[in-house]
Amino acid sequence: MDGVRKTFDKWAQNGRAELMEEEHGENVSKFLQTVSFDKAFTFLDVGCGNGWVVRKIAKEEKCKKAIGIDKSKKMILEAIKKTSVGNEKFIHTDIETWEYRGKFDFIFSMESLYYADSIEIALEKIYKILKPGGQFFCGTDFYTDNKATARWASIMKIQMHLHSKKEWKKFFQNAGFLIKTKHIKDLKNTKKWKREYGTLFIIGTKPKK
Ligand SMILES: C[S@@+](CC[C@H](N)C(=O)[O-])C[C@H]1O[C@@H](n2cnc3c(N)ncnc32)[C@H](O)[C@@H]1O
């Protein structure tokens, strides 16, 4: 079993999934408030953990379907346990090898993509399963510019690809996305990096052609 799966299987059972929900909740909520969910839409969360974002989005009035995928089976079992409304679905798979025939209006991922074996392959898949005009929202706290988080890789001792904001933008451009970026800061947080750098969101739009 790979290290990423093993680590998050453990986190699913020792309360750290809920800690992530707490840690990421503020900035993710702030970011999601900038997105307009006013037309009927479908939503995918890549690396959904215990599924908290899927549950939040599934409650949006216009949400037809919200799917969460995660390569940790135990995270998916936790997410299924917490399922609250009928338009939610959780699937145990990694993004790279997932065989999915449909296409989404919105794809989201928080603190997950840099664990992928290959960010390029993951982005290629995400691009493929987005509708033309659809958007991918990718949140990361772990990026070179945010120096305080760079040491996380040595603490976690698992595969974590560290890149700068410039490199992230290049990955998205190479995959075909039109891009924008946003830093969501938490000005009252006790952690300096959350006040000064915050979460980097790369917003990739698939061109309509
Ligand atoms: C740091 S956690 C974040 C979980 C959740 N997004 C949150 O903010 O609470 C990263 C999650 O991504 C999952 N993950 C990592 N690589 C993945 C991949 N290639 N495909 C699907 N899930 C992946 C892990 O199993 C883990 O549950």
The ligand as an SDF file (V2000), in Angstrom:
LIG
                    3D

 27 29  0  0  0  0  0  0  0  0999 V2000
   -4.6810   16.6620    3.4740 C   0  0  0  0  0  0  0  0  0  0  0  0
   -6.0480   15.6560    3.0940 S   0  0  0  0  0  0  0  0  0  0  0  0
   -7.3000   16.8460    2.6990 C   0  0  0  0  0  0  0  0  0  0  0  0
   -8.6990   16.3000    2.8260 C   0  0  0  0  0  0  0  0  0  0  0  0
   -9.8230   17.3060    2.5530 C   0  0  0  0  0  0  0  0  0  0  0  0
   -9.7160   17.8690    1.2170 N   0  0  0  0  0  0  0  0  0  0  0  0
   -9.8380   18.3820    3.5850 C   0  0  0  0  0  0  0  0  0  0  0  0
   -9.5150   19.5410    3.2610 O   0  0  0  0  0  0  0  0  0  0  0  0
  -10.1770   18.0830    4.7430 O   0  0  0  0  0  0  0  0  0  0  0  0
   -5.6380   14.9790    1.5210 C   0  0  0  0  0  0  0  0  0  0  0  0
   -6.5730   13.8970    1.0290 C   0  0  0  0  0  0  0  0  0  0  0  0
   -6.3350   13.6480   -0.3540 O   0  0  0  0  0  0  0  0  0  0  0  0
   -6.3740   12.2490   -0.5900 C   0  0  0  0  0  0  0  0  0  0  0  0
   -5.5670   11.9930   -1.7990 N   0  0  0  0  0  0  0  0  0  0  0  0
   -4.2380   12.1520   -1.9510 C   0  0  0  0  0  0  0  0  0  0  0  0
   -3.8520   11.8500   -3.2000 N   0  0  0  0  0  0  0  0  0  0  0  0
   -4.9920   11.5210   -3.8730 C   0  0  0  0  0  0  0  0  0  0  0  0
   -5.2580   11.1090   -5.2180 C   0  0  0  0  0  0  0  0  0  0  0  0
   -4.2670   10.9990   -6.0940 N   0  0  0  0  0  0  0  0  0  0  0  0
   -6.5330   10.8380   -5.5780 N   0  0  0  0  0  0  0  0  0  0  0  0
   -7.5520   10.9470   -4.6500 C   0  0  0  0  0  0  0  0  0  0  0  0
   -7.3450   11.3030   -3.3620 N   0  0  0  0  0  0  0  0  0  0  0  0
   -6.0910   11.6000   -2.9770 C   0  0  0  0  0  0  0  0  0  0  0  0
   -5.8150   11.6540    0.6860 C   0  0  0  0  0  0  0  0  0  0  0  0
   -6.1540   10.3020    0.8570 O   0  0  0  0  0  0  0  0  0  0  0  0
   -6.3980   12.5770    1.7490 C   0  0  0  0  0  0  0  0  0  0  0  0
   -7.6220   12.1100    2.2520 O   0  0  0  0  0  0  0  0  0  0  0  0
  1  2  1  0
  2  3  1  0
  2 10  1  0
  3  4  1  0
  4  5  1  0
  5  6  1  0
  5  7  1  0
  7  8  2  0
  7  9  1  0
 10 11  1  0
 11 12  1  0
 11 26  1  0
 12 13  1  0
 13 14  1  0
 13 24  1  0
 14 15  1  0
 14 23  1  0
 15 16  2  0
 16 17  1  0
 17 18  1  0
 17 23  2  0
 18 19  1  0
 18 20  2  0
 20 21  1  0
 21 22  2  0
 22 23  1  0
 24 25  1  0
 24 26  1  0
 26 27  1  0
M  CHG  2   2   1   9  -1
M  END
$$$$
